[in-house]
């Protein structure tokens, strides 16, 4: 995905890691890629009667829904992650 947008994304990724913005960066790049794919579908499959934003809204992708996890869900996810890591045995 990144090589399509940037000739050498390594410096950009390193900078995002150093500044602690890697998660936001990945989310934004993913959103851009999804939007590009939807745009291509829209251009090739949808008649010219609706706008791109209206079409995205009609398929349920027009709104940004920031669903927050509860404290219990966060703790469960963390514990599940630790269980996975504790069971990890690297092969040599």
Biopython code that builds the backbone (N, CA, C, O; Angstrom):
import numpy as np
from Bio.PDB.StructureBuilder import StructureBuilder

atoms = [
    (1, "UNK", "N", (0.817, -1.186, 0.000)),
    (1, "UNK", "CA", (0.000, 0.000, 0.000)),
    (1, "UNK", "C", (0.867, 1.258, 0.000)),
    (1, "UNK", "O", (0.613, 2.194, -0.758)),
    (2, "UNK", "N", (1.876, 1.274, 0.843)),
    (2, "UNK", "CA", (2.705, 2.469, 0.954)),
    (2, "UNK", "C", (3.570, 2.700, -0.268)),
    (2, "UNK", "O", (3.817, 3.845, -0.644)),
    (3, "UNK", "N", (4.033, 1.630, -0.892)),
    (3, "UNK", "CA", (4.915, 1.785, -2.043)),
    (3, "UNK", "C", (4.176, 2.364, -3.243)),
    (3, "UNK", "O", (4.806, 2.886, -4.163)),
    (4, "UNK", "N", (2.853, 2.278, -3.243)),
    (4, "UNK", "CA", (2.079, 2.883, -4.315)),
    (4, "UNK", "C", (2.037, 4.403, -4.157)),
    (4, "UNK", "O", (1.952, 5.132, -5.145)),
    (5, "UNK", "N", (2.097, 4.875, -2.910)),
    (5, "UNK", "CA", (2.017, 6.310, -2.640)),
    (5, "UNK", "C", (3.386, 6.968, -2.493)),
    (5, "UNK", "O", (3.556, 8.133, -2.853)),
    (6, "UNK", "N", (4.356, 6.233, -1.970)),
    (6, "UNK", "CA", (5.667, 6.813, -1.675)),
    (6, "UNK", "C", (6.747, 5.949, -2.305)),
    (6, "UNK", "O", (6.654, 4.721, -2.305)),
    (7, "UNK", "N", (7.775, 6.599, -2.842)),
    (7, "UNK", "CA", (8.872, 5.856, -3.460)),
    (7, "UNK", "C", (9.607, 5.032, -2.414)),
    (7, "UNK", "O", (9.937, 3.869, -2.650)),
    (8, "UNK", "N", (9.861, 5.635, -1.259)),
    (8, "UNK", "CA", (10.527, 4.929, -0.173)),
    (8, "UNK", "C", (9.859, 5.323, 1.142)),
    (8, "UNK", "O", (10.199, 6.357, 1.716)),
    (9, "UNK", "N", (8.930, 4.529, 1.619)),
    (9, "UNK", "CA", (8.177, 4.904, 2.816)),
    (9, "UNK", "C", (8.903, 4.641, 4.131)),
    (9, "UNK", "O", (8.360, 4.927, 5.198)),
    (10, "UNK", "N", (10.111, 4.106, 4.075)),
    (10, "UNK", "CA", (10.787, 3.704, 5.302)),
    (10, "UNK", "C", (11.074, 4.885, 6.225)),
    (10, "UNK", "O", (10.886, 4.770, 7.436)),
    (11, "UNK", "N", (11.523, 6.013, 5.684)),
    (11, "UNK", "CA", (11.773, 7.191, 6.517)),
    (11, "UNK", "C", (10.483, 7.682, 7.157)),
    (11, "UNK", "O", (10.469, 8.060, 8.329)),
    (12, "UNK", "N", (9.418, 7.676, 6.399)),
    (12, "UNK", "CA", (8.129, 8.112, 6.919)),
    (12, "UNK", "C", (7.655, 7.201, 8.050)),
    (12, "UNK", "O", (7.203, 7.682, 9.089)),
    (13, "UNK", "N", (7.757, 5.906, 7.852)),
    (13, "UNK", "CA", (7.343, 4.951, 8.886)),
    (13, "UNK", "C", (8.222, 5.105, 10.124)),
    (13, "UNK", "O", (7.714, 5.101, 11.245)),
    (14, "UNK", "N", (9.529, 5.240, 9.936)),
    (14, "UNK", "CA", (10.432, 5.446, 11.075)),
    (14, "UNK", "C", (10.062, 6.698, 11.854)),
    (14, "UNK", "O", (10.058, 6.689, 13.085)),
    (15, "UNK", "N", (9.750, 7.777, 11.139)),
    (15, "UNK", "CA", (9.386, 9.028, 11.804)),
    (15, "UNK", "C", (8.083, 8.877, 12.580)),
    (15, "UNK", "O", (7.955, 9.403, 13.686)),
    (16, "UNK", "N", (7.131, 8.172, 12.015)),
    (16, "UNK", "CA", (5.862, 7.956, 12.714)),
    (16, "UNK", "C", (6.081, 7.133, 13.985)),
    (16, "UNK", "O", (5.445, 7.382, 15.009)),
    (17, "UNK", "N", (6.977, 6.160, 13.913)),
    (17, "UNK", "CA", (7.295, 5.363, 15.097)),
    (17, "UNK", "C", (7.966, 6.221, 16.162)),
    (17, "UNK", "O", (7.635, 6.125, 17.344)),
    (18, "UNK", "N", (8.909, 7.059, 15.743)),
    (18, "UNK", "CA", (9.639, 7.904, 16.695)),
    (18, "UNK", "C", (8.734, 8.926, 17.370)),
    (18, "UNK", "O", (8.923, 9.240, 18.545)),
    (19, "UNK", "N", (7.766, 9.440, 16.648)),
    (19, "UNK", "CA", (6.887, 10.461, 17.221)),
    (19, "UNK", "C", (5.663, 9.866, 17.915)),
    (19, "UNK", "O", (4.840, 10.604, 18.457)),
    (20, "UNK", "N", (5.538, 8.545, 17.901)),
    (20, "UNK", "CA", (4.417, 7.903, 18.576)),
    (20, "UNK", "C", (3.102, 8.043, 17.835)),
    (20, "UNK", "O", (2.036, 7.945, 18.442)),
    (21, "UNK", "N", (3.163, 8.271, 16.527)),
    (21, "UNK", "CA", (1.950, 8.462, 15.743)),
    (21, "UNK", "C", (1.718, 7.328, 14.754)),
    (21, "UNK", "O", (0.969, 7.489, 13.790)),
    (22, "UNK", "N", (2.348, 6.192, 14.983)),
    (22, "UNK", "CA", (2.257, 5.099, 14.024)),
    (22, "UNK", "C", (0.830, 4.576, 13.882)),
    (22, "UNK", "O", (0.377, 4.296, 12.772)),
    (23, "UNK", "N", (0.133, 4.445, 14.984)),
    (23, "UNK", "CA", (-1.238, 3.933, 14.940)),
    (23, "UNK", "C", (-2.143, 4.846, 14.113)),
    (23, "UNK", "O", (-2.907, 4.375, 13.271)),
    (24, "UNK", "N", (-2.052, 6.154, 14.359)),
    (24, "UNK", "CA", (-2.860, 7.100, 13.597)),
    (24, "UNK", "C", (-2.476, 7.074, 12.122)),
    (24, "UNK", "O", (-3.337, 7.177, 11.249)),
    (25, "UNK", "N", (-1.179, 6.936, 11.850)),
    (25, "UNK", "CA", (-0.684, 6.886, 10.477)),
    (25, "UNK", "C", (-1.249, 5.677, 9.735)),
    (25, "UNK", "O", (-1.725, 5.799, 8.607)),
    (26, "UNK", "N", (-1.192, 4.516, 10.374)),
    (26, "UNK", "CA", (-1.709, 3.298, 9.742)),
    (26, "UNK", "C", (-3.208, 3.431, 9.486)),
    (26, "UNK", "O", (-3.696, 3.051, 8.422)),
    (27, "UNK", "N", (-3.928, 3.966, 10.452)),
    (27, "UNK", "CA", (-5.366, 4.155, 10.286)),
    (27, "UNK", "C", (-5.666, 5.091, 9.122)),
    (27, "UNK", "O", (-6.562, 4.826, 8.319)),
    (28, "UNK", "N", (-4.917, 6.182, 9.034)),
    (28, "UNK", "CA", (-5.155, 7.146, 7.956)),
    (28, "UNK", "C", (-4.815, 6.557, 6.589)),
    (28, "UNK", "O", (-5.565, 6.745, 5.632)),
    (29, "UNK", "N", (-3.697, 5.850, 6.490)),
    (29, "UNK", "CA", (-3.318, 5.226, 5.220)),
    (29, "UNK", "C", (-4.363, 4.184, 4.817)),
    (29, "UNK", "O", (-4.730, 4.089, 3.646)),
    (30, "UNK", "N", (-4.834, 3.409, 5.785)),
    (30, "UNK", "CA", (-5.869, 2.413, 5.499)),
    (30, "UNK", "C", (-7.145, 3.087, 4.994)),
    (30, "UNK", "O", (-7.772, 2.617, 4.045)),
    (31, "UNK", "N", (-7.522, 4.198, 5.641)),
    (31, "UNK", "CA", (-8.718, 4.926, 5.212)),
    (31, "UNK", "C", (-8.561, 5.475, 3.797)),
    (31, "UNK", "O", (-9.496, 5.413, 2.998)),
    (32, "UNK", "N", (-7.378, 6.014, 3.485)),
    (32, "UNK", "CA", (-7.126, 6.516, 2.127)),
    (32, "UNK", "C", (-7.229, 5.389, 1.106)),
    (32, "UNK", "O", (-7.822, 5.559, 0.040)),
    (33, "UNK", "N", (-6.651, 4.246, 1.436)),
    (33, "UNK", "CA", (-6.682, 3.115, 0.509)),
    (33, "UNK", "C", (-8.114, 2.620, 0.296)),
    (33, "UNK", "O", (-8.516, 2.330, -0.831)),
    (34, "UNK", "N", (-8.865, 2.527, 1.367)),
    (34, "UNK", "CA", (-10.263, 2.109, 1.268)),
    (34, "UNK", "C", (-11.055, 3.088, 0.410)),
    (34, "UNK", "O", (-11.858, 2.682, -0.431)),
    (35, "UNK", "N", (-10.824, 4.375, 0.629)),
    (35, "UNK", "CA", (-11.520, 5.390, -0.150)),
    (35, "UNK", "C", (-11.153, 5.300, -1.635)),
    (35, "UNK", "O", (-12.016, 5.454, -2.499)),
    (36, "UNK", "N", (-9.874, 5.051, -1.929)),
    (36, "UNK", "CA", (-9.447, 4.879, -3.327)),
    (36, "UNK", "C", (-10.139, 3.687, -3.980)),
    (36, "UNK", "O", (-10.587, 3.772, -5.123)),
    (37, "UNK", "N", (-10.222, 2.590, -3.257)),
    (37, "UNK", "CA", (-10.876, 1.396, -3.802)),
    (37, "UNK", "C", (-12.369, 1.641, -4.037)),
    (37, "UNK", "O", (-12.926, 1.239, -5.058)),
    (38, "UNK", "N", (-12.996, 2.306, -3.074)),
    (38, "UNK", "CA", (-14.415, 2.629, -3.234)),
    (38, "UNK", "C", (-14.630, 3.574, -4.410)),
    (38, "UNK", "O", (-15.609, 3.438, -5.142)),
    (39, "UNK", "N", (-13.726, 4.525, -4.594)),
    (39, "UNK", "CA", (-13.833, 5.456, -5.709)),
    (39, "UNK", "C", (-13.778, 4.709, -7.040)),
    (39, "UNK", "O", (-14.547, 5.002, -7.955)),
    (40, "UNK", "N", (-12.866, 3.744, -7.140)),
    (40, "UNK", "CA", (-12.769, 2.950, -8.369)),
    (40, "UNK", "C", (-14.038, 2.139, -8.616)),
    (40, "UNK", "O", (-14.505, 2.038, -9.751)),
    (41, "UNK", "N", (-14.588, 1.568, -7.562)),
    (41, "UNK", "CA", (-15.851, 0.829, -7.708)),
    (41, "UNK", "C", (-16.952, 1.780, -8.154)),
    (41, "UNK", "O", (-17.731, 1.465, -9.054)),
    (42, "UNK", "N", (-17.008, 2.943, -7.519)),
    (42, "UNK", "CA", (-18.023, 3.936, -7.860)),
    (42, "UNK", "C", (-17.922, 4.348, -9.323)),
    (42, "UNK", "O", (-18.938, 4.447, -10.012)),
    (43, "UNK", "N", (-16.705, 4.588, -9.802)),
    (43, "UNK", "CA", (-16.514, 5.014, -11.189)),
    (43, "UNK", "C", (-16.962, 3.962, -12.192)),
    (43, "UNK", "O", (-17.488, 4.293, -13.255)),
    (44, "UNK", "N", (-16.752, 2.698, -11.854)),
    (44, "UNK", "CA", (-17.020, 1.638, -12.820)),
    (44, "UNK", "C", (-18.382, 0.967, -12.670)),
    (44, "UNK", "O", (-18.848, 0.316, -13.604)),
    (45, "UNK", "N", (-19.018, 1.108, -11.536)),
    (45, "UNK", "CA", (-20.244, 0.348, -11.298)),
    (45, "UNK", "C", (-21.491, 1.193, -11.051)),
    (45, "UNK", "O", (-22.605, 0.702, -11.237)),
    (46, "UNK", "N", (-21.335, 2.438, -10.643)),
    (46, "UNK", "CA", (-22.490, 3.228, -10.221)),
    (46, "UNK", "C", (-22.876, 4.201, -11.328)),
    (46, "UNK", "O", (-22.019, 4.787, -11.990)),
    (47, "UNK", "N", (-24.192, 4.360, -11.518)),
    (47, "UNK", "CA", (-24.639, 5.331, -12.523)),
    (47, "UNK", "C", (-24.337, 6.752, -12.039)),
    (47, "UNK", "O", (-24.029, 6.952, -10.864)),
    (48, "UNK", "N", (-24.421, 7.704, -12.905)),
    (48, "UNK", "CA", (-24.058, 9.075, -12.577)),
    (48, "UNK", "C", (-25.126, 9.861, -11.853)),
    (48, "UNK", "O", (-25.044, 11.087, -11.787)),
    (49, "UNK", "N", (-26.121, 9.195, -11.310)),
    (49, "UNK", "CA", (-27.235, 9.890, -10.671)),
    (49, "UNK", "C", (-26.963, 10.257, -9.214)),
    (49, "UNK", "O", (-27.618, 11.150, -8.676)),
    (50, "UNK", "N", (-26.021, 9.595, -8.576)),
    (50, "UNK", "CA", (-25.735, 9.882, -7.170)),
    (50, "UNK", "C", (-24.292, 10.335, -7.025)),
    (50, "UNK", "O", (-23.428, 9.988, -7.831)),
    (51, "UNK", "N", (-24.049, 11.118, -5.981)),
    (51, "UNK", "CA", (-22.682, 11.562, -5.716)),
    (51, "UNK", "C", (-21.923, 10.445, -4.997)),
    (51, "UNK", "O", (-22.521, 9.511, -4.462)),
    (52, "UNK", "N", (-20.618, 10.563, -4.999)),
    (52, "UNK", "CA", (-19.778, 9.566, -4.341)),
    (52, "UNK", "C", (-20.099, 9.481, -2.851)),
    (52, "UNK", "O", (-20.228, 8.387, -2.301)),
    (53, "UNK", "N", (-20.228, 10.640, -2.198)),
    (53, "UNK", "CA", (-20.527, 10.641, -0.762)),
    (53, "UNK", "C", (-21.903, 10.057, -0.465)),
    (53, "UNK", "O", (-22.076, 9.341, 0.522)),
    (54, "UNK", "N", (-22.880, 10.359, -1.314)),
    (54, "UNK", "CA", (-24.213, 9.773, -1.122)),
    (54, "UNK", "C", (-24.175, 8.259, -1.302)),
    (54, "UNK", "O", (-24.819, 7.520, -0.556)),
    (55, "UNK", "N", (-23.420, 7.806, -2.292)),
    (55, "UNK", "CA", (-23.294, 6.369, -2.532)),
    (55, "UNK", "C", (-22.622, 5.679, -1.350)),
    (55, "UNK", "O", (-23.063, 4.615, -0.917)),
    (56, "UNK", "N", (-21.542, 6.290, -0.821)),
    (56, "UNK", "CA", (-20.871, 5.703, 0.348)),
    (56, "UNK", "C", (-21.821, 5.636, 1.534)),
    (56, "UNK", "O", (-21.839, 4.645, 2.264)),
    (57, "UNK", "N", (-22.604, 6.680, 1.726)),
    (57, "UNK", "CA", (-23.564, 6.685, 2.830)),
    (57, "UNK", "C", (-24.628, 5.609, 2.630)),
    (57, "UNK", "O", (-25.089, 5.000, 3.595)),
    (58, "UNK", "N", (-25.017, 5.377, 1.376)),
    (58, "UNK", "CA", (-26.060, 4.382, 1.115)),
    (58, "UNK", "C", (-25.587, 2.959, 1.390)),
    (58, "UNK", "O", (-26.400, 2.078, 1.669)),
    (59, "UNK", "N", (-24.275, 2.729, 1.312)),
    (59, "UNK", "CA", (-23.766, 1.390, 1.621)),
    (59, "UNK", "C", (-23.224, 1.316, 3.047)),
    (59, "UNK", "O", (-22.642, 0.307, 3.447)),
    (60, "UNK", "N", (-23.421, 2.398, 3.812)),
    (60, "UNK", "CA", (-23.055, 2.387, 5.222)),
    (60, "UNK", "C", (-21.621, 2.760, 5.513)),
    (60, "UNK", "O", (-21.125, 2.481, 6.605)),
    (61, "UNK", "N", (-20.935, 3.388, 4.563)),
    (61, "UNK", "CA", (-19.535, 3.740, 4.788)),
    (61, "UNK", "C", (-19.297, 5.238, 4.832)),
    (61, "UNK", "O", (-18.145, 5.668, 4.893)),
    (62, "UNK", "N", (-20.324, 6.028, 4.803)),
    (62, "UNK", "CA", (-20.147, 7.470, 4.777)),
    (62, "UNK", "C", (-19.851, 8.081, 6.129)),
    (62, "UNK", "O", (-19.227, 9.138, 6.216)),
    (63, "UNK", "N", (-20.292, 7.429, 7.173)),
    (63, "UNK", "CA", (-20.107, 7.988, 8.498)),
    (63, "UNK", "C", (-18.883, 7.383, 9.173)),
    (63, "UNK", "O", (-18.569, 6.206, 8.994)),
    (64, "UNK", "N", (-18.210, 8.208, 9.942)),
    (64, "UNK", "CA", (-17.120, 7.691, 10.767)),
    (64, "UNK", "C", (-17.715, 7.329, 12.114)),
    (64, "UNK", "O", (-18.249, 8.187, 12.817)),
    (65, "UNK", "N", (-17.624, 6.083, 12.464)),
    (65, "UNK", "CA", (-18.152, 5.661, 13.754)),
    (65, "UNK", "C", (-16.993, 5.280, 14.654)),
    (65, "UNK", "O", (-16.336, 4.259, 14.456)),
    (66, "UNK", "N", (-16.760, 6.115, 15.636)),
    (66, "UNK", "CA", (-15.710, 5.838, 16.606)),
    (66, "UNK", "C", (-16.346, 5.133, 17.789)),
    (66, "UNK", "O", (-16.892, 5.773, 18.688)),
    (67, "UNK", "N", (-16.273, 3.824, 17.781)),
    (67, "UNK", "CA", (-16.840, 3.032, 18.857)),
    (67, "UNK", "C", (-15.745, 2.808, 19.887)),
    (67, "UNK", "O", (-14.684, 2.266, 19.576)),
    (68, "UNK", "N", (-16.011, 3.226, 21.105)),
    (68, "UNK", "CA", (-15.014, 3.072, 22.147)),
    (68, "UNK", "C", (-15.262, 1.776, 22.905)),
    (68, "UNK", "O", (-16.400, 1.368, 23.138)),
    (69, "UNK", "N", (-14.163, 1.152, 23.278)),
    (69, "UNK", "CA", (-14.249, -0.086, 24.042)),
    (69, "UNK", "C", (-14.478, 0.246, 25.511)),
    (69, "UNK", "O", (-14.025, 1.275, 26.012)),
    (70, "UNK", "N", (-15.191, -0.648, 26.187)),
    (70, "UNK", "CA", (-15.357, -0.485, 27.623)),
    (70, "UNK", "C", (-14.079, -0.932, 28.320)),
    (70, "UNK", "O", (-13.235, -1.602, 27.725)),
    (71, "UNK", "N", (-13.950, -0.558, 29.569)),
    (71, "UNK", "CA", (-12.760, -0.946, 30.329)),
    (71, "UNK", "C", (-12.647, -2.465, 30.396)),
    (71, "UNK", "O", (-11.547, -3.009, 30.308)),
    (72, "UNK", "N", (-13.767, -3.146, 30.550)),
    (72, "UNK", "CA", (-13.775, -4.604, 30.609)),
    (72, "UNK", "C", (-13.298, -5.209, 29.288)),
    (72, "UNK", "O", (-12.537, -6.176, 29.290)),
    (73, "UNK", "N", (-13.740, -4.646, 28.158)),
    (73, "UNK", "CA", (-13.305, -5.140, 26.850)),
    (73, "UNK", "C", (-11.809, -4.917, 26.641)),
    (73, "UNK", "O", (-11.121, -5.764, 26.071)),
    (74, "UNK", "N", (-11.315, -3.781, 27.102)),
    (74, "UNK", "CA", (-9.878, -3.496, 26.985)),
    (74, "UNK", "C", (-9.072, -4.499, 27.793)),
    (74, "UNK", "O", (-8.082, -5.046, 27.307)),
    (75, "UNK", "N", (-9.501, -4.743, 29.036)),
    (75, "UNK", "CA", (-8.785, -5.699, 29.889)),
    (75, "UNK", "C", (-8.824, -7.102, 29.286)),
    (75, "UNK", "O", (-7.823, -7.818, 29.324)),
    (76, "UNK", "N", (-9.957, -7.497, 28.737)),
    (76, "UNK", "CA", (-10.071, -8.812, 28.104)),
    (76, "UNK", "C", (-9.130, -8.920, 26.915)),
    (76, "UNK", "O", (-8.466, -9.942, 26.742)),
    (77, "UNK", "N", (-9.066, -7.885, 26.098)),
    (77, "UNK", "CA", (-8.173, -7.886, 24.937)),
    (77, "UNK", "C", (-6.720, -7.971, 25.367)),
    (77, "UNK", "O", (-5.938, -8.718, 24.777)),
    (78, "UNK", "N", (-6.353, -7.216, 26.388)),
    (78, "UNK", "CA", (-4.974, -7.245, 26.894)),
    (78, "UNK", "C", (-4.638, -8.626, 27.434)),
    (78, "UNK", "O", (-3.569, -9.163, 27.143)),
    (79, "UNK", "N", (-5.538, -9.201, 28.214)),
    (79, "UNK", "CA", (-5.287, -10.535, 28.770)),
    (79, "UNK", "C", (-5.188, -11.591, 27.673)),
    (79, "UNK", "O", (-4.339, -12.480, 27.743)),
    (80, "UNK", "N", (-6.046, -11.498, 26.665)),
    (80, "UNK", "CA", (-5.963, -12.430, 25.537)),
    (80, "UNK", "C", (-4.631, -12.285, 24.811)),
    (80, "UNK", "O", (-4.029, -13.276, 24.398)),
    (81, "UNK", "N", (-4.179, -11.054, 24.659)),
    (81, "UNK", "CA", (-2.892, -10.813, 23.994)),
    (81, "UNK", "C", (-1.744, -11.398, 24.801)),
    (81, "UNK", "O", (-0.839, -12.016, 24.239)),
    (82, "UNK", "N", (-1.776, -11.207, 26.123)),
    (82, "UNK", "CA", (-0.733, -11.788, 26.969)),
    (82, "UNK", "C", (-0.754, -13.313, 26.903)),
    (82, "UNK", "O", (0.302, -13.946, 26.886)),
    (83, "UNK", "N", (-1.944, -13.904, 26.865)),
    (83, "UNK", "CA", (-2.043, -15.362, 26.743)),
    (83, "UNK", "C", (-1.407, -15.849, 25.449)),
    (83, "UNK", "O", (-0.718, -16.869, 25.432)),
    (84, "UNK", "N", (-1.639, -15.120, 24.375)),
    (84, "UNK", "CA", (-1.027, -15.487, 23.090)),
    (84, "UNK", "C", (0.484, -15.388, 23.182)),
    (84, "UNK", "O", (1.201, -16.286, 22.740)),
    (85, "UNK", "N", (0.972, -14.284, 23.762)),
    (85, "UNK", "CA", (2.424, -14.088, 23.864)),
    (85, "UNK", "C", (3.069, -15.091, 24.816)),
    (85, "UNK", "O", (4.180, -15.554, 24.561)),
    (86, "UNK", "N", (2.391, -15.429, 25.901)),
    (86, "UNK", "CA", (2.951, -16.398, 26.848)),
    (86, "UNK", "C", (3.061, -17.784, 26.231)),
    (86, "UNK", "O", (3.947, -18.554, 26.601)),
    (87, "UNK", "N", (2.180, -18.113, 25.303)),
    (87, "UNK", "CA", (2.227, -19.408, 24.649)),
    (87, "UNK", "C", (3.157, -19.446, 23.450)),
    (87, "UNK", "O", (3.305, -20.487, 22.810)),
    (88, "UNK", "N", (3.789, -18.315, 23.140)),
    (88, "UNK", "CA", (4.657, -18.238, 21.961)),
    (88, "UNK", "C", (6.005, -18.877, 22.245)),
    (88, "UNK", "O", (6.659, -18.552, 23.236)),
    (89, "UNK", "N", (6.411, -19.778, 21.380)),
    (89, "UNK", "CA", (7.729, -20.400, 21.480)),
    (89, "UNK", "C", (8.441, -20.204, 20.151)),
    (89, "UNK", "O", (8.080, -20.824, 19.151)),
    (90, "UNK", "N", (9.459, -19.338, 20.140)),
    (90, "UNK", "CA", (10.158, -19.089, 18.876)),
    (90, "UNK", "C", (10.920, -20.324, 18.417)),
    (90, "UNK", "O", (11.457, -21.081, 19.225)),
    (91, "UNK", "N", (10.953, -20.505, 17.126)),
    (91, "UNK", "CA", (11.725, -21.613, 16.570)),
    (91, "UNK", "C", (13.072, -21.078, 16.128)),
    (91, "UNK", "O", (13.193, -19.940, 15.673)),
    (92, "UNK", "N", (14.068, -21.915, 16.270)),
    (92, "UNK", "CA", (15.405, -21.443, 15.883)),
    (92, "UNK", "C", (15.919, -22.150, 14.676)),
    (92, "UNK", "O", (17.028, -21.870, 14.222)),
]
sb = StructureBuilder()
sb.init_structure("model")
sb.init_model(0)
sb.init_chain("A")
sb.init_seg("    ")
for serial, (resi, resn, name, xyz) in enumerate(atoms, 1):
    if name == "N":
        sb.init_residue(resn, " ", resi, " ")
    sb.init_atom(name, np.array(xyz, "f"), 0.0, 1.0, " ", f" {name:<3s}", serial, name[0])
structure = sb.get_structure()
